[in-house]
């Protein structure tokens, strides 16, 4: 007898023990043990003191953790088993696009012809790698409607800063010193930091009652000292900026540039291009949209594409096609390197594999399914957690737990933590800041209808429990290796190292 399909993205069956705290490497250390074996070279050993001036040596002995290979592998493996990942279950962390990473792309990146090449090898010896980089740049420009791109930025934040430096270089080349960059109040938290690092001042414009940029407020904020605007479309509320053409015209009329924060590119692949909206600079998170592993600090890739008038300022060197061969070329007015080599190359290889295996039509289906899944979840939970803005969303939906908090004393954070006990990663909470008790769900296109239904049912069950047993939600999660942590205390009193803990 055929039974109903079960949700493949619910990870409640993970065999976690977790009843004891995992020791640190220092607690497992025994002096003299080693996980490494160095081959005998026959070269006479030399002391560090004979090679390095005394002024550059640490006067105190370096404290290291000495572990045998068996203990080190066991420690790292146990830690990995205590973690949630996209390979285990649904990871609806809004604005992070934690989609499943196809293993085909990993297989491509593991090819020795790619993985074993030194980044300093002469161009003549790595023609295949340079062709890959040129092809990826061309594909990204076709997707975004831009003229050229740099692949060097190694993360989203690095891409943002690169975009701001390109903006500055453009204005300086025109003898135009500008001091302000505009961002909406719903922007990603990294945007104001990037503006400051880029040497500009932040001007924030409010959203209107529909969750979009207030066009009148934007026009009032514009002036001859505005270098540009940083904008995500769809925005961080998951809504498409319907007046993007008018926004672009207003910014361009004062000589400013439009920077596109590509964190939300997953919603528009093959449907609309930032270049066609009027953007001049487009940053992309390849580790989100093009399904390369990310989280925990990396690896990532944040290429930046530009319109033709900014191409001369791109970081260099860039892989370039010259008379049927490939060379490293530096643009005429380049801002210089933004990476020690050429970017996180194997992340770039994975991204190109993802693009090629999908093709144009496949990428369009990715965006369509991402939008469909988010809207299905929004409608399914409408009576449980209403959307912050009751209208169709794009790739993510921002729900609000304000009514649950007011009636039952259960916060959005409690609901998110309780989802971990149900076998789902928590959504993003309390972001964007303009939505009270925000819960941002981004199911991505890779989750099945069965998984979405199970996720929605879990949220409904948690909210129902808020009426009968709210205290259990205040304690959640209780089935994970680490229970509820005091996140505010952790942020204010950071313990980064073992010696910090001892103090």
Secondary structure as GFF3:
##gff-version 3
##sequence-region A 1 503
A	DSSP	alpha_helix	25	28	.	.	.	ID=ss1
A	DSSP	three_ten_helix	48	50	.	.	.	ID=ss2
A	DSSP	three_ten_helix	54	56	.	.	.	ID=ss3
A	DSSP	alpha_helix	69	81	.	.	.	ID=ss4
A	DSSP	alpha_helix	103	109	.	.	.	ID=ss5
A	DSSP	alpha_helix	112	115	.	.	.	ID=ss6
A	DSSP	three_ten_helix	123	125	.	.	.	ID=ss7
A	DSSP	alpha_helix	127	144	.	.	.	ID=ss8
A	DSSP	beta_strand	148	150	.	.	.	ID=ss9
A	DSSP	alpha_helix	156	173	.	.	.	ID=ss10
A	DSSP	beta_strand	180	184	.	.	.	ID=ss11
A	DSSP	alpha_helix	189	197	.	.	.	ID=ss12
A	DSSP	beta_strand	201	205	.	.	.	ID=ss13
A	DSSP	alpha_helix	215	221	.	.	.	ID=ss14
A	DSSP	beta_strand	226	231	.	.	.	ID=ss15
A	DSSP	alpha_helix	244	253	.	.	.	ID=ss16
A	DSSP	beta_strand	257	262	.	.	.	ID=ss17
A	DSSP	three_ten_helix	265	267	.	.	.	ID=ss18
A	DSSP	alpha_helix	274	277	.	.	.	ID=ss19
A	DSSP	beta_strand	281	284	.	.	.	ID=ss20
A	DSSP	alpha_helix	286	289	.	.	.	ID=ss21
A	DSSP	beta_strand	304	306	.	.	.	ID=ss22
A	DSSP	three_ten_helix	308	313	.	.	.	ID=ss23
A	DSSP	beta_strand	318	322	.	.	.	ID=ss24
A	DSSP	beta_strand	325	329	.	.	.	ID=ss25
A	DSSP	alpha_helix	345	380	.	.	.	ID=ss26
A	DSSP	beta_strand	397	400	.	.	.	ID=ss27
A	DSSP	alpha_helix	402	408	.	.	.	ID=ss28
A	DSSP	alpha_helix	412	421	.	.	.	ID=ss29
A	DSSP	beta_strand	428	429	.	.	.	ID=ss30
A	DSSP	beta_strand	438	441	.	.	.	ID=ss31
A	DSSP	alpha_helix	449	468	.	.	.	ID=ss32
A	DSSP	alpha_helix	470	475	.	.	.	ID=ss33
A	DSSP	alpha_helix	487	492	.	.	.	ID=ss34
A	DSSP	alpha_helix	498	502	.	.	.	ID=ss35
###
